[in-house]
Amino acid sequence: MQAFKIQGQNRLFGTVDIHGAKNAILPIMAAALLTDKPIRIENISFLSDVSILSQLLQSLGMKIHNETDAITLQADNITSTHADYDFVSKMRGSFWVLGPLLARFHEAEVSLPGGCAIGTRPVDLYLSALTEMGAEISVENGYVRAKGPLHGAEIFFPKISVGATHNTIMAAVLTPGQTIIHNPALEPEVIDLIEMLIKMGAKIEGVGTKTLIITGVKKLTGCHHKIIPDRIETATFAVAAAMTRGRIYLKGARMDLMDAVVDVLRINHVIFEQDDNGLLVDATHAQLTSTPITTCEYPGFPTDCQALITSLLAIANGESIVEERIFENRFMHIPELQRMGAHVRNVNNSTIILSGVSELSGTTVMASDLRGGVGLVLAGLVAKGQTIVKRIYHIDRGYYKLEAKLSGLGAVIERIDID
């Protein structure tokens, strides 16, 4: 087991590279199953989730070649359509192979997914959409078994689901006829997937709107595609700058992907300057103040940033109300934050009130999920004394060399082995 050891109360200054978006990389890697031609993906961050999905795809017969910051995938000799529990149980994004396998090979057997235990994330929307497209689906012994062929259909999502949108789009691009998706997710990572599929020859209309129209084609070709910068990593370093009153240049970052987070930080007197190469976050004169937060689907405040901003509000002046509308278990980091001296009251399972304190205290805490774990790291950066964050394998799922990036900005943080 490994942990982060952090000595707090150091201001962060300098430049840091922002890598490609994890939540775009994973579905785009799965989309390589849709063609027998090579797909080259640039701006890759080799996270543990990327490694798990690579192993799964290779178990199906895909060829994968890794470069420094790119990956080439070719599915010209797929020998299996069985996605094993050992892979899918570790990382929810692995379930996204279902749609591509079913569309191209008319069959798939995929384990029910795992991932962070942040709340109920059922796959019923995934399966109902595929059923409407003609798939025969059964769930047996923890596996979803699906058979085609598929046909075009009109899909109405009763609620927005990023995963269901990804899977349905990938299933539809090779399906004869026209598939119409109402109420799709509009996250930038969904748009990034669509843009790559269009490069591959997919016919998709209504991109960025509440109705997608997909006309199936017989074959897709290969392409080169550069992943968009990770808006959650961008937000993480922006919040770190705000909490430490630092000044950080985020190389490769795009402010337009995280407008809701920028709006909140501007209330706290954080200055943003975008140029062609990245984003400057100047928080040297930040004044952290109470701010109401409600998470919701894009373009609203992202649930993946809730734990980050919660740590900031823990040291902000006044009382802040935070309402979580996406996942019911996304406050699991709060008891650990309280161990550091945060004043938090639970209103109900979805709402908390934070009364800002002047200082947090370093102690030993435990990451329960990816984003909550990073929220604790941010708290450790400003806490008095030493903070140990355990179970950082959660953090490694979504952040590449986080301790090295923070150290390069002046943080005193190291990865240590623990019993």
C-alpha positions as CSV (number, residue, x, y, z in Angstrom):
1,M,0.0,0.0,0.0
2,Q,1.1,3.5,-0.7
3,A,0.2,6.9,0.7
4,F,0.9,10.6,0.1
5,K,2.8,12.4,2.9
6,I,2.2,16.1,2.7
7,Q,3.7,19.0,4.7
8,G,1.2,21.8,4.4
9,Q,1.0,25.6,4.1
10,N,3.2,26.1,1.0
11,R,2.1,28.4,-1.8
12,L,2.1,27.0,-5.3
13,F,3.8,28.8,-8.2
14,G,5.0,27.7,-11.6
15,T,3.9,25.7,-14.7
16,V,2.2,22.3,-14.9
17,D,1.2,20.2,-17.9
18,I,-2.5,19.2,-18.2
19,H,-2.9,15.8,-19.8
20,G,-5.8,14.4,-21.8
21,A,-9.2,13.9,-20.2
22,K,-9.5,10.5,-18.6
23,N,-13.3,10.5,-19.2
24,A,-12.6,11.0,-22.9
25,I,-9.7,8.6,-23.3
26,L,-11.6,5.6,-22.0
27,P,-14.7,5.6,-24.4
28,I,-12.4,6.6,-27.3
29,M,-10.2,3.6,-26.7
30,A,-13.3,1.4,-26.6
31,A,-14.4,3.0,-29.9
32,A,-11.3,1.5,-31.6
33,L,-13.2,-1.8,-31.6
34,L,-15.5,-0.3,-34.3
35,T,-12.9,-0.7,-37.1
36,D,-10.2,-3.0,-38.2
37,K,-8.0,0.1,-39.1
38,P,-5.5,1.7,-36.7
39,I,-6.6,4.4,-34.4
40,R,-3.9,6.7,-33.0
41,I,-4.8,8.7,-29.9
42,E,-2.6,11.6,-28.8
43,N,-2.4,13.5,-25.5
44,I,-2.8,10.3,-23.6
45,S,-2.2,10.1,-19.9
46,F,-1.2,6.6,-18.8
47,L,-3.4,6.4,-15.7
48,S,-4.2,3.1,-14.0
49,D,-7.6,3.1,-15.6
50,V,-6.0,3.4,-19.0
51,S,-3.8,0.4,-18.2
52,I,-6.8,-1.7,-17.1
53,L,-8.8,-0.9,-20.2
54,S,-5.7,-1.6,-22.4
55,Q,-5.4,-5.1,-20.7
56,L,-9.1,-5.7,-21.3
57,L,-8.9,-4.7,-25.0
58,Q,-5.7,-6.9,-25.5
59,S,-7.6,-9.8,-24.0
60,L,-10.1,-9.4,-26.8
61,G,-7.4,-9.5,-29.4
62,M,-6.7,-5.8,-29.9
63,K,-3.1,-4.8,-30.8
64,I,-1.9,-1.8,-28.7
65,H,1.3,0.2,-29.1
66,N,2.2,2.8,-26.5
67,E,4.3,5.9,-27.1
68,T,5.4,8.7,-24.7
69,D,2.0,10.5,-24.9
70,A,0.1,8.6,-27.5
71,I,-1.4,5.2,-28.1
72,T,-2.2,3.3,-31.3
73,L,-4.9,0.6,-31.2
74,Q,-5.9,-1.8,-34.0
75,A,-8.8,-4.3,-33.7
76,D,-8.1,-6.3,-37.0
77,N,-8.0,-9.6,-35.2
78,I,-10.6,-9.7,-32.4
79,T,-10.6,-13.2,-31.0
80,S,-13.1,-12.8,-28.2
81,T,-16.2,-10.8,-27.3
82,H,-16.0,-11.7,-23.6
83,A,-15.0,-8.9,-21.3
84,D,-14.0,-10.6,-18.1
85,Y,-14.9,-9.7,-14.5
86,D,-11.3,-9.3,-13.5
87,F,-11.0,-6.2,-15.7
88,V,-14.5,-4.7,-15.7
89,S,-15.0,-5.0,-11.9
90,K,-12.0,-2.7,-11.4
91,M,-13.1,0.2,-13.6
92,R,-16.5,1.2,-14.8
93,G,-15.4,2.6,-18.1
94,S,-14.5,-1.0,-19.2
95,F,-18.3,-1.6,-19.6
96,W,-18.2,0.8,-22.6
97,V,-16.9,-2.1,-24.8
98,L,-20.5,-3.5,-24.9
99,G,-21.8,-1.1,-27.5
100,P,-18.9,-1.4,-30.0
101,L,-18.7,-5.2,-29.7
102,L,-22.4,-5.6,-30.3
103,A,-22.5,-3.2,-33.2
104,R,-19.5,-4.8,-35.1
105,F,-19.7,-8.4,-34.1
106,H,-23.4,-8.8,-33.1
107,E,-22.6,-10.3,-29.8
108,A,-21.0,-9.4,-26.5
109,E,-20.6,-10.8,-23.0
110,V,-19.5,-8.1,-20.5
111,S,-19.2,-8.3,-16.8
112,L,-21.3,-5.9,-14.8
113,P,-19.1,-2.9,-13.9
114,G,-17.2,-1.7,-10.8
115,G,-15.3,1.5,-10.1
116,C,-15.6,4.1,-7.3
117,A,-18.3,3.4,-4.7
118,I,-19.9,6.9,-5.0
119,G,-23.4,5.7,-5.4
120,T,-25.8,3.8,-7.6
121,R,-24.9,3.9,-11.2
122,P,-27.1,1.4,-12.9
123,V,-26.7,0.2,-16.4
124,D,-30.4,0.0,-17.1
125,L,-30.3,3.0,-19.5
126,Y,-27.5,1.3,-21.4
127,L,-29.4,-1.9,-21.8
128,S,-32.9,-0.4,-22.5
129,A,-31.4,1.6,-25.4
130,L,-29.7,-1.4,-26.9
131,T,-32.9,-3.4,-26.4
132,E,-34.9,-0.8,-28.3
133,M,-32.3,-1.2,-31.1
134,G,-33.1,-4.9,-31.3
135,A,-30.6,-6.5,-29.0
136,E,-31.5,-9.7,-27.1
137,I,-30.1,-9.1,-23.6
138,S,-29.9,-11.3,-20.6
139,V,-28.1,-10.9,-17.3
140,E,-26.7,-14.1,-15.9
141,N,-24.1,-14.8,-13.3
142,G,-22.9,-11.2,-13.1
143,Y,-22.5,-10.9,-16.9
144,V,-24.6,-9.0,-19.5
145,R,-25.0,-11.2,-22.6
146,A,-26.2,-9.4,-25.7
147,K,-26.9,-10.5,-29.2
148,G,-27.7,-8.6,-32.4
149,P,-28.0,-7.7,-35.1
150,L,-29.2,-4.2,-34.3
151,H,-31.5,-1.7,-36.1
152,G,-32.1,2.0,-35.9
153,A,-34.5,3.2,-33.2
154,E,-35.7,6.4,-31.5
155,I,-34.2,6.5,-28.0
156,F,-35.6,8.7,-25.2
157,F,-33.3,8.9,-22.1
158,P,-35.5,9.8,-19.0
159,K,-32.4,11.2,-17.4
160,I,-29.0,12.2,-18.6
161,S,-26.4,9.5,-18.5
162,V,-22.9,10.0,-19.9
163,G,-22.2,6.2,-20.0
164,A,-25.5,5.4,-21.7
165,T,-24.9,8.1,-24.2
166,H,-21.4,6.9,-25.0
167,N,-22.5,3.3,-25.4
168,T,-25.6,4.1,-27.5
169,I,-23.7,6.3,-29.9
170,M,-21.0,3.7,-30.4
171,A,-23.6,1.0,-31.0
172,A,-25.5,3.2,-33.5
173,V,-22.7,4.3,-35.8
174,L,-22.5,0.8,-37.5
175,T,-26.2,0.0,-37.2
176,P,-28.3,0.1,-40.3
177,G,-30.9,2.8,-40.5
178,Q,-31.3,5.9,-38.4
179,T,-31.0,6.1,-34.6
180,I,-32.3,9.2,-32.8
181,I,-31.1,9.9,-29.3
182,H,-33.2,12.4,-27.2
183,N,-31.7,13.9,-24.1
184,P,-28.1,12.8,-24.5
185,A,-25.3,13.9,-22.2
186,L,-23.6,17.1,-23.5
187,E,-20.3,16.7,-21.6
188,P,-17.2,17.8,-23.5
189,E,-15.9,14.2,-23.3
190,V,-19.0,13.0,-25.2
191,I,-18.5,15.6,-27.9
192,D,-14.8,14.5,-28.1
193,L,-15.9,10.9,-28.8
194,I,-18.4,12.1,-31.4
195,E,-15.8,14.2,-33.2
196,M,-13.4,11.2,-33.4
197,L,-16.2,9.0,-34.7
198,I,-16.9,11.5,-37.4
199,K,-13.2,11.5,-38.4
200,M,-13.7,7.7,-38.7
201,G,-16.6,8.2,-41.1
202,A,-19.6,8.1,-38.8
203,K,-22.6,10.2,-39.8
204,I,-23.8,12.1,-36.7
205,E,-26.0,15.2,-36.7
206,G,-27.1,17.5,-33.9
207,V,-23.7,17.5,-32.1
208,G,-24.0,19.5,-28.9
209,T,-27.8,19.6,-29.0
210,K,-30.5,17.7,-27.1
211,T,-31.1,15.5,-30.1
212,L,-28.5,13.3,-31.9
213,I,-29.3,11.8,-35.3
214,I,-27.0,8.9,-36.3
215,T,-27.2,7.3,-39.7
216,G,-25.4,4.0,-39.6
217,V,-22.6,3.2,-42.0
218,K,-21.3,-0.2,-43.2
219,K,-17.7,0.4,-42.1
220,L,-15.5,2.9,-40.2
221,T,-11.9,3.7,-41.0
222,G,-8.9,4.6,-38.8
223,C,-7.9,8.1,-37.8
224,H,-5.6,10.3,-35.6
225,H,-7.3,12.1,-32.8
226,K,-6.0,14.4,-30.0
227,I,-7.8,14.1,-26.7
228,I,-9.2,17.3,-25.1
229,P,-7.4,18.5,-22.0
230,D,-8.8,17.1,-18.7
231,R,-11.1,19.7,-17.3
232,I,-11.2,18.0,-13.9
233,E,-7.4,18.0,-13.6
234,T,-7.5,21.6,-14.7
235,A,-10.0,22.4,-12.0
236,T,-7.9,20.5,-9.4
237,F,-4.9,22.7,-10.0
238,A,-7.0,25.9,-10.2
239,V,-8.5,25.1,-6.8
240,A,-5.0,24.3,-5.5
241,A,-3.9,27.7,-6.6
242,A,-6.9,29.3,-4.9
243,M,-6.5,27.5,-1.6
244,T,-2.7,28.2,-1.4
245,R,-3.0,31.8,-2.8
246,G,-0.7,30.7,-5.6
247,R,-0.2,31.4,-9.3
248,I,-0.1,28.5,-11.7
249,Y,0.2,28.3,-15.5
250,L,-1.7,25.2,-16.7
251,K,-0.1,24.3,-20.0
252,G,-2.6,22.8,-22.5
253,A,-5.6,23.7,-20.4
254,R,-8.9,25.2,-21.8
255,M,-11.0,27.4,-19.7
256,D,-14.1,27.0,-21.9
257,L,-14.4,23.3,-20.8
258,M,-15.0,24.3,-17.1
259,D,-17.0,27.5,-17.1
260,A,-19.0,26.5,-14.0
261,V,-15.8,26.0,-11.9
262,V,-14.3,29.3,-13.2
263,D,-17.5,31.2,-12.2
264,V,-17.2,29.9,-8.6
265,L,-13.5,30.7,-8.4
266,R,-14.0,34.2,-9.8
267,I,-16.3,34.8,-6.9
268,N,-13.3,34.1,-4.7
269,H,-11.3,36.7,-6.6
270,V,-9.2,34.2,-8.7
271,I,-8.1,35.7,-12.0
272,F,-8.0,33.6,-15.2
273,E,-6.1,34.4,-18.4
274,Q,-6.4,32.1,-21.4
275,D,-3.9,32.1,-24.3
276,D,-3.1,29.8,-27.2
277,N,-0.9,27.5,-25.1
278,G,-2.8,27.2,-21.8
279,L,-4.4,28.9,-18.9
280,L,-3.0,31.2,-16.2
281,V,-4.6,30.9,-12.7
282,D,-3.6,33.8,-10.5
283,A,-4.9,33.5,-6.9
284,T,-2.3,35.6,-5.2
285,H,-5.0,38.0,-4.1
286,A,-7.8,35.4,-3.6
287,Q,-10.4,36.0,-0.9
288,L,-12.1,32.7,-0.1
289,T,-15.7,33.3,0.6
290,S,-18.9,31.3,1.2
291,T,-20.4,30.1,-2.1
292,P,-23.4,27.9,-2.7
293,I,-22.7,24.9,-4.9
294,T,-25.2,22.5,-6.6
295,T,-23.8,19.8,-8.8
296,C,-25.7,18.9,-12.0
297,E,-25.2,17.7,-15.5
298,Y,-23.0,19.7,-17.9
299,P,-22.9,22.7,-18.3
300,G,-23.6,22.9,-14.6
301,F,-21.1,22.4,-11.8
302,P,-19.5,19.0,-12.2
303,T,-20.0,16.4,-9.6
304,D,-16.3,15.4,-10.1
305,C,-15.3,18.8,-8.8
306,Q,-17.5,18.8,-5.7
307,A,-14.9,17.3,-3.4
308,L,-12.3,19.8,-4.7
309,I,-14.5,22.8,-4.0
310,T,-15.6,21.4,-0.7
311,S,-12.0,21.5,0.6
312,L,-11.8,25.1,-0.5
313,L,-15.1,26.0,1.2
314,A,-13.8,24.4,4.4
315,I,-11.4,27.3,4.8
316,A,-13.6,30.0,3.2
317,N,-15.2,32.8,5.2
318,G,-18.9,32.2,6.1
319,E,-21.3,29.3,5.6
320,S,-21.6,27.4,2.3
321,I,-24.3,25.0,1.2
322,V,-23.2,22.2,-1.1
323,E,-25.9,20.1,-2.7
324,E,-25.0,16.9,-4.6
325,R,-27.6,16.0,-7.2
326,I,-25.7,13.3,-9.2
327,F,-24.5,10.6,-6.8
328,E,-25.9,9.9,-3.4
329,N,-22.6,8.7,-1.8
330,R,-20.4,11.5,-2.9
331,F,-19.8,12.9,0.6
332,M,-17.8,10.0,1.8
333,H,-14.7,12.2,2.1
334,I,-16.5,14.5,4.6
335,P,-15.7,12.5,7.8
336,E,-12.0,12.6,6.8
337,L,-12.2,16.3,6.2
338,Q,-13.8,16.7,9.6
339,R,-10.8,14.8,11.1
340,M,-8.7,17.7,9.7
341,G,-10.8,20.2,11.6
342,A,-13.5,21.1,9.0
343,H,-16.8,22.2,10.4
344,V,-19.5,20.4,8.4
345,R,-23.2,19.7,9.2
346,N,-25.2,17.2,7.3
347,V,-28.6,18.5,6.3
348,N,-29.6,15.2,4.6
349,N,-27.9,12.7,2.3
350,S,-27.5,15.1,-0.5
351,T,-26.8,18.5,1.3
352,I,-24.1,19.7,3.6
353,I,-23.3,23.1,5.2
354,L,-19.7,24.1,5.7
355,S,-18.7,26.8,8.2
356,G,-15.3,27.9,7.1
357,V,-12.4,27.6,9.6
358,S,-9.2,29.7,9.6
359,E,-7.0,26.6,9.5
360,L,-7.0,22.9,9.0
361,S,-4.8,20.5,10.9
362,G,-2.7,17.7,9.4
363,T,-3.5,14.2,10.3
364,T,-3.9,10.7,8.8
365,V,-6.9,10.3,6.4
366,M,-8.1,7.8,3.9
367,A,-9.3,8.2,0.3
368,S,-12.6,6.4,-0.3
369,D,-12.8,7.3,-4.0
370,L,-10.9,9.1,-6.7
371,R,-12.2,12.7,-6.4
372,G,-12.7,12.6,-2.7
373,G,-9.1,11.4,-2.3
374,V,-7.8,14.4,-4.3
375,G,-10.0,16.7,-2.2
376,L,-8.1,15.4,0.9
377,V,-4.8,16.1,-0.9
378,L,-5.9,19.7,-1.5
379,A,-6.8,20.0,2.2
380,G,-3.4,18.6,3.1
381,L,-1.7,21.3,1.0
382,V,-3.1,24.0,3.3
383,A,-3.2,22.2,6.6
384,K,-0.9,22.9,9.5
385,G,1.6,20.1,10.0
386,Q,1.8,16.8,8.3
387,T,-1.0,15.0,6.4
388,I,-0.9,11.3,5.4
389,V,-3.5,10.3,2.7
390,K,-3.9,6.6,2.5
391,R,-5.4,4.4,-0.3
392,I,-4.1,6.6,-3.0
393,Y,-4.7,3.9,-5.6
394,H,-8.0,5.6,-6.0
395,I,-6.3,8.8,-6.9
396,D,-3.9,7.0,-9.4
397,R,-7.0,6.0,-11.4
398,G,-7.5,9.6,-12.5
399,Y,-4.3,11.6,-12.0
400,Y,-0.9,11.0,-13.6
401,K,2.1,11.6,-11.4
402,L,0.1,14.0,-9.2
403,E,2.8,14.2,-6.5
404,A,5.5,15.1,-9.1
405,K,3.3,17.8,-10.6
406,L,2.5,19.3,-7.1
407,S,6.2,19.1,-6.1
408,G,7.2,21.0,-9.2
409,L,4.9,23.8,-8.0
410,G,6.5,24.0,-4.6
411,A,4.3,21.6,-2.6
412,V,6.1,19.3,-0.1
413,I,4.5,16.0,-1.0
414,E,5.9,12.5,-1.5
415,R,4.7,9.0,-2.2
416,I,5.5,6.6,0.6
417,D,5.1,2.9,1.2
418,I,3.0,2.0,4.3
419,D,2.0,-1.3,6.0
